[in-house]
Amino acid sequence: MYVLGIDTSTMTGGVALLKEDQLIGESVLNIRTTHSERLLPALEQLLTAGELEVKQVDLLSIVTGPGSFTGLRIGVATAKGLSYALGIRAVGVTTLEAYGWQFKYFPGIVLALVDARRENVFWQAFRGGVALSGPAWGTLQDALKWSESSKRSQEPFLYVGDGAINYAEKIRPAYAVQPNQGLLRPSAVAHLGYTRFLAGEEDDAFTLNPTYMRQTEAERKWQQQT
């Protein structure tokens, strides 16, 4: 089974290709061009390097969010199009779950932080890839308050995600992952989706939608006018 992982949740994004749980290739770009400009070329290059055609892909694992509203729409729309057109099965995973899975071998608690701007974050805690808390959205201080209460157990603790990188000065350095190690890997996205598919999970392309976790700016402005 060939598995394609797609992530467009933050400025960093990319694609990865697995054959079952073996990594064939991965493309990660941390640049300021839009996902609409780089996602399909990266996908095409990865498949060409792997000597595959897209119709040979058996499963799509796509990050549904939270994260960049525009980026998520691009990634999810691409996955829905491929699934509809080629009959490829799909599994959606959240950005937070993918971070928890990527760092599941850390011997302690992992707190995934996705930057929501203005010192707000989407966050969720994991141990061994298993969620310890539900996904939440709030201020950075809300997340730090939760983590401070959890540190009383004396377990090792690690902050990951672009929220941990962007607000590193407000987090104790001993707990923050290094910037070059804290970016979400699309290979982790692909592997998490593959694992869930083997466990019987699958999403319908029609109902697969972005996970925003908060209103868009347009929605907030519309509500203010009504």
N, C-alpha and C positions, 0 to 999 in steps of 0.2 A: 504493500500500500504506500502510495506517494502522498505526502502531506505538505500542504503549502501554508505557511504562517504569514499573516499580514498584520503590520502594526502602523497606524497613522495617528496615534493618540496624542503625541507631543511633537515638538519641532524635530526631534529624532524620530526616525521611522525606518522601516525596512521590510524585507521579505526573507523567508528562510524555506528551504526545501529539505524534507526528511524522507527517507525510505524506511517506513515503520519508525523505530526510534533512533535510527542512525542519521546523523547530519550529512547531507550531500553538499550544501552550500548555503551561504548567508550573506546578505547585503544590508549594511547599516550605514545610514547617512545622517550626520549631525550638522546639517547646513541649512541655510535660510531660504532655499528655493521651496516652492510649495509642493505638497504631496501630489497635486494634480500634474505637475511637471515631471516628477521623478518616480512615481510609483510604478506605472506601466513599463517604462524603460528598464527599471531595476528588475521587475518581474520577468521581462523578456530576456534580459541578459542572464539571469539566474537559470532559467529553463534551458537556454541555449548552451550554457556551460555544463549543465547536467545532462545534456543530450536528450531532452524530453520536450514533448509538445504539451501545451496546456491541457488538452483533452485527456492526457494520461494521468493527470492529477486525480486522486481519489477522494481527498478530503481537504476542505478549507478550514483553517482555524484563524478567526479574525477577532482582533481587539475591538470591542464595542464601546469602550469608554470606561470611566470619564476621561476627559482631556479636552483637546482643542475641538470646538464644535465643527469647524470647517474640515479639519483633518479627519475627524471621525466619519463625517458624511461621505467623504471621498473614499475612505477605506471600506466602509460598509457597503456603499453603492457598488464598488468594484467587485466585492465578494458576492453580492446579490446577483449582479449581472452574470458573473461566471457560473454561479450555481444554477440560475435559470437557464442560461443558454446551453450549458454543457451537461446539466444534470449532476453536478458535483455536490456531494453532501457537505454540510457545513456545521461548524460548532462555534458559537460565540463565547468569548471569555472577556472578563473585565480587565482593565489596565492593572487594577490593584491585585487581582488574582494572579495575573501573569508575573508581577513582581514577586509575590509571595512564593510562587512556584520556582522562579529563577534562583531565589536565595534559600530554597528549602533545606539545603545542607548546612546552613549556618546553625551552630549549636546553641540556639537561644531564640529570642523573640525578634522578629523582623517587622518593622513598621514601614509600610509603603506610603509615601507621600507624593501626590501628584499636584503640581502647582496650579491653583485656581486663581492666581493673581491677587495683588493687594494683601499679601500675607494670609490668604485663605488657601486651604488645601482640601483635597479629597484624600481620605486616609483609611487604612485598615491594617490590623495586626495579624500576624501569622506565626505559627511555629511548625516547622517541618512541612511547610506548604499548606497547612490546614488553618483555616481562619479561626482566630481567637476572638474577633469582634466583627460586628457587621460593618459594611461600608458606610462611611460618614462624610459629610461635608461641613466644614466650619473654619474657624480661625486656626492658624498655626498653633496658637497657645492652647486651644482645645485639645489638639492632638498631643502636644507636649505634656499637658496636664495628665492625660491618660497614661502616657508612657512613664511619667515620673512615678505614678502610683504602682505601675507594673514592675518597675525596677527594684522595688522593695524585696522582691523574691531573690534578688542577687543573680538572676540569670543574665548571660551575655545579651546585649541589646544592640540592634543595628537599624539605622534609618537608611532607606533606599528611595530612589526615584528622583525626578527632576525637582520636586519640592525640597528634598533633602539637600540637593546640590545648590539650588538657588537661594535657600535660606540657611546655608551651612553656618554662617556667623552667629545665628541664633540657637544653634544646636551644639551641644558639647562635642568637640572634635573627636573624642574617643569613640563616640557612637555613630558618627557619620561615615558612610561609605565614600571612598575616593571617587571623584567625578568621572574618571575614565572607566570605573568599574560599575557605576550606578545607573548606566543607561539601560533601558529595556531591550532585551535581545529578542528578535523575532523567532529565533530557534526555541526559546522558552515558550513563546506563544504557541508554536507549532506542536511542541511536545505535550503541553498541557491539553490542547485540543484533541490530540491523538489519544491521550490517556483517558479523557472523558468519553470519547467516542467508543473506545473499547469497553467502557463501563456502561454503555447503552445510551449515552446522551447524544442528542442531535437536534439542530435547530432547523426550522422551516425557513427557506429563503424569504418567503413572503412576510413572515413575522419578525425576521431578524432586523433589529433597529438599533441605532446608537443609544448608549446608556449615558445620558447627560448628568443626571443627579441634581441638576438645578436648572432654573429657567435660562433661556438665552436672553441676550440683551434686548432683542426685538420683542420677545414675549413680555419682558418687564415694562418696556416702554408702552406697549399696547395696553397693558393693564392699567398703567398710570393715566392713560387717556380715556379709559372707560369708567 
